[in-house]
């Protein structure tokens, strides 16, 4: 049995280099409540093109809640009003007939708007490039089994690996902090034995890359955790802070040639 259809007013942010930035209002009719939000955006663009206009630019790829490309702020909330889902997994049944929906890009200095709802998240790539590596040979999947990993450690690493790098945490934070993203990526590799040799170097490098990209500081309000579609928690920020403190102390003694208490 099919659901009901919705008539909606969309206030969409339009931004093109060299032109005035503005909200643009559009009416869309007979949108099935079973449609996803991105399917509704496709309907909007078909309507705009049929009228001879320029379609709204937005990012999407897998449309399965995995890739993190569908970065939209919907009614002031990254990915929309439903917790734990990405924009592509948000369905129109979560909106009311006749509702006005405001759609914006991520609002963060490190994520400059390229066009309309599309932002440049290359800053995340620079952080990953700074520390997302291991130097040990892990071999094939079978060979990797020679590294026994306790279940609690494996589970924690997998929890961190759920981060899809969408940037909702940055968009939700009043400081545009990337601590939740960086904490997840650092913790994912630092928790596993294959990532231990570079643990200190990785932590310092990724935090440095984060600071150089001009992300803001974390003030522990928790908006990032609330907005994360994959449920990444503040625990990973705490783990990264501990790893960073240890790495800084080791780096200090290494660079100065001094010895720590105990003669190490």
C-alpha positions in Angstrom: 0.0 0.0 0.0 1.5 3.3 -1.1 1.8 6.3 1.2 0.3 9.7 0.8 1.8 12.5 -1.3 3.1 15.7 0.0 3.1 19.3 -1.2 6.1 21.2 0.0 7.8 24.6 -0.1 11.6 24.3 -0.4 13.9 27.2 0.6 17.2 26.2 -1.1 20.5 28.0 -0.7 21.9 28.9 -4.1 25.6 30.0 -4.3 27.7 30.3 -7.5 31.1 32.0 -7.6 30.7 35.6 -8.9 27.0 35.8 -8.2 24.9 36.9 -5.3 24.2 34.2 -2.6 20.5 33.8 -1.8 17.7 31.4 -0.8 15.5 30.4 -3.6 11.9 29.2 -3.0 10.4 26.3 -5.0 7.1 24.5 -4.7 7.1 20.7 -5.2 3.9 18.7 -5.4 2.8 15.1 -5.1 6.1 13.9 -3.5 5.6 10.4 -2.2 6.2 10.1 1.5 8.1 6.9 0.7 10.7 8.9 -1.3 14.1 9.6 0.1 15.1 13.2 0.6 17.6 13.0 -2.3 14.9 11.5 -4.5 12.8 14.6 -3.6 15.8 16.8 -4.6 15.9 14.9 -8.0 12.2 15.7 -8.5 13.0 19.4 -7.7 15.8 19.4 -10.3 13.8 17.8 -13.0 11.2 20.5 -12.4 13.7 23.3 -12.5 15.3 22.0 -15.7 11.9 21.6 -17.4 11.3 25.3 -16.6 14.7 26.2 -18.2 16.5 26.8 -14.9 19.9 25.7 -13.5 19.5 22.6 -11.3 20.5 22.7 -7.6 24.0 21.2 -7.2 24.3 18.7 -4.3 26.6 15.8 -3.5 25.6 12.2 -3.5 27.0 8.8 -4.3 26.0 5.5 -2.8 22.6 6.7 -1.4 22.9 3.9 1.1 24.3 5.8 4.1 27.8 4.6 3.6 29.8 7.2 1.6 29.1 10.4 3.6 28.7 12.5 0.5 25.1 13.7 1.1 26.0 16.8 3.1 23.0 19.0 3.6 21.7 21.0 6.5 18.0 20.5 6.7 15.9 22.9 8.8 19.1 23.8 10.7 20.2 20.2 11.4 23.0 18.4 9.6 21.4 15.4 7.7 17.9 16.5 9.0 15.7 15.9 12.0 16.0 12.1 12.4 19.0 10.9 14.5 21.3 8.3 13.2 20.6 8.6 9.5 22.3 10.4 6.6 20.4 12.7 4.2 20.1 9.9 1.6 18.4 7.7 4.2 16.0 10.3 5.4 12.5 9.8 4.1 9.8 12.3 3.3 7.4 10.6 5.7 9.3 12.6 8.4 7.9 15.8 7.1 4.3 17.2 7.0 2.2 18.1 4.1 2.5 21.9 3.4 5.7 22.2 5.4 8.5 24.6 4.4 11.9 23.0 4.4 15.1 25.0 4.5 18.1 23.4 2.8 21.6 24.7 3.2 25.2 23.5 2.8 27.5 22.7 5.7 28.4 26.0 7.4 32.1 25.9 8.3 35.1 27.9 7.4 37.2 24.8 6.5 34.4 23.6 4.2 34.1 26.4 1.6 31.0 26.3 -0.6 31.8 25.3 -4.2 28.3 25.7 -5.5 24.8 25.6 -4.0 24.9 22.7 -1.5 28.3 21.3 -2.5 31.2 22.1 -0.1 34.9 21.3 -0.4 35.9 18.8 2.3 39.5 18.5 1.1 40.5 19.5 4.7 39.4 16.0 5.8 41.6 14.4 3.1 44.6 16.3 4.3 44.1 15.0 7.9 43.8 11.4 6.6 46.9 11.8 4.4 48.8 13.0 7.4 48.4 9.9 9.5 46.2 7.3 7.8 48.9 4.7 7.2 50.7 1.8 8.7 54.3 0.7 7.9 54.0 -3.0 8.8 53.0 -5.5 6.2 49.6 -7.0 7.1 49.5 -9.4 4.2 46.3 -11.1 3.0 43.3 -11.6 5.1 44.5 -15.0 6.2 48.0 -13.7 7.2 46.4 -11.0 9.2 45.1 -13.6 11.6 48.5 -14.1 13.0 47.8 -10.9 15.0 45.4 -12.0 17.7 43.2 -9.1 18.7 41.0 -9.1 21.8 37.3 -8.7 21.1 36.9 -5.5 23.1 39.8 -3.9 21.2 38.5 -5.1 17.8 35.0 -3.9 18.7 36.3 -0.4 19.7 38.3 -0.2 16.4 35.3 -1.1 14.4 33.1 1.4 16.3 35.6 4.1 15.3 35.8 2.8 11.7 32.1 3.5 11.3 32.9 7.2 10.8 32.1 8.0 7.2 33.8 11.4 7.1 30.6 13.3 6.2 31.4 16.4 8.2 28.2 16.6 10.1 30.1 16.9 13.3 31.9 20.0 12.0 28.7 21.5 10.6 26.9 21.0 14.0 29.7 22.5 16.1 29.6 26.2 16.9 33.4 26.2 16.7 33.5 24.1 13.5 35.7 21.6 15.4 36.8 18.4 13.7 37.7 16.6 16.9 35.1 13.9 16.6 36.2 13.0 13.1 39.9 13.1 13.9 39.4 11.2 17.2 37.6 8.4 15.4 40.3 8.1 12.7 43.2 8.3 15.2 41.5 5.8 17.5 40.7 3.4 14.7 44.3 2.8 13.8 45.9 3.4 17.2 43.8 0.7 18.8 45.0 -2.1 16.6 48.4 -3.8 16.9 49.2 -3.1 13.2 48.9 0.7 13.9 50.9 0.7 17.2 54.4 1.5 15.6 53.2 4.8 14.2 50.8 5.7 17.1 52.7 8.7 18.4 53.7 10.0 15.0 50.3 9.5 13.6 48.5 11.3 16.5 50.8 14.4 16.3 50.6 14.6 12.5 46.8 14.3 12.3 46.2 16.9 15.0 48.7 19.2 13.3 46.9 18.8 10.0 43.6 19.5 11.7 45.0 22.8 13.2 46.5 23.8 10.0 43.1 23.4 8.3 41.7 26.0 10.7 39.2 23.8 12.4 38.0 25.3 15.7 38.6 24.0 19.2 36.4 21.5 21.0 34.4 22.9 24.0 32.6 19.6 24.8 29.0 20.7 24.1 28.4 17.4 22.3 26.6 18.7 19.2 29.0 16.6 17.1 27.9 13.4 18.8 24.2 14.3 18.5 24.6 15.1 14.8 26.8 12.1 13.8 24.7 9.7 11.7 26.9 6.7 12.8 26.8 7.3 16.5 30.5 8.2 17.0 30.8 9.2 20.6 32.9 11.7 22.6 34.9 8.8 24.0 37.0 8.9 20.9 37.9 12.5 21.5 39.0 11.6 25.0 41.1 8.7 23.7 42.8 11.0 21.1 43.5 13.6 23.8 45.2 10.9 25.9 47.2 9.7 23.0 48.2 13.2 22.0 49.4 14.1 25.6 51.6 11.0 25.7 52.9 11.6 22.2 53.8 15.2 23.0 55.7 14.2 26.2 57.7 11.6 24.3 58.4 14.1 21.5 59.6 16.7 24.0 62.1 14.3 25.6 63.2 13.0 22.2 63.8 16.5 20.8 65.6 17.8 23.9 67.6 14.7 24.6 66.4 14.8 28.2 65.5 11.7 30.2 62.3 11.1 31.9 62.0 10.1 35.6 63.2 6.5 35.9 66.0 6.9 33.3 63.9 6.1 30.2 
